[in-house]
Amino acid sequence: MTSLRHRIEDVREVADTLMHTGAILRLSVQAMSDACERGVAVAFTRDKGTFTIMAEGEFITSGGRAMSHPGWIVDIDHVPAWQRDRWVEPMQAGIHGPGYFNDSHPLMQRFGGRAPEYGRTMICADGQLVAWAGIFVDSRRPFRDAERAQLAAICARLAEPLRISALLARGELARTLSSRQKEILSRVAMGWTNKRIAKDLDISAATVKTLLERMYRRSGCGNRAALVAWTGRFS
């Protein structure tokens, strides 16, 4: 029975993570960064013409318009089958050249005005892009074979979690908070400690801590201020 309870709790934790793209994006960026520490890792999900983008572990934008990007080479509503859910290096594959990165592209400045080399995975559902994860490196030091192998393996493992998380978010499930979580967050926003929140709500401080940790996992936030700001976007 104890083993079953542990397994159920494991499933709950997995569900909590999948229901919030922030946590999945952060894990994706971290995994790619670990495989290639010299690179700039980026991950995003797409929903109704907008992107939620994370780079190097920090949100760049959430809900920002993105379909106006002039440089899309691939039709992201009908991604070619050979490019779906796998590691691809677009420049090496001949999909586009260095001109894809114009002078105003932020990564051009990061790499000293040179177009970077990069690899990515395009996560699809019914042929349509729903999520993207990739990493950019200095073109003077292209990917090594060992890095390619590790990044390809990571992309294969990321495909299903990213796809599920992106599709759950489209159904607004990722934005749902319980009444108890909302009560706790309203008090966190006022600067209350866990102990004070627990006393006010007549629950244990351990329960407050557990619920907050669950929300941290869901959102991908690293502190109380960021958590309050994140949940404020959905109120």
Secondary structure as GFF3:
##gff-version 3
##sequence-region A 1 235
A	DSSP	alpha_helix	2	18	.	.	.	ID=ss1
A	DSSP	alpha_helix	21	35	.	.	.	ID=ss2
A	DSSP	beta_strand	40	47	.	.	.	ID=ss3
A	DSSP	beta_strand	50	55	.	.	.	ID=ss4
A	DSSP	beta_strand	58	65	.	.	.	ID=ss5
A	DSSP	three_ten_helix	81	83	.	.	.	ID=ss6
A	DSSP	three_ten_helix	98	100	.	.	.	ID=ss7
A	DSSP	alpha_helix	106	110	.	.	.	ID=ss8
A	DSSP	beta_strand	117	125	.	.	.	ID=ss9
A	DSSP	beta_strand	128	137	.	.	.	ID=ss10
A	DSSP	alpha_helix	145	170	.	.	.	ID=ss11
A	DSSP	three_ten_helix	173	175	.	.	.	ID=ss12
A	DSSP	alpha_helix	179	188	.	.	.	ID=ss13
A	DSSP	alpha_helix	194	201	.	.	.	ID=ss14
A	DSSP	alpha_helix	205	219	.	.	.	ID=ss15
A	DSSP	alpha_helix	224	232	.	.	.	ID=ss16
###
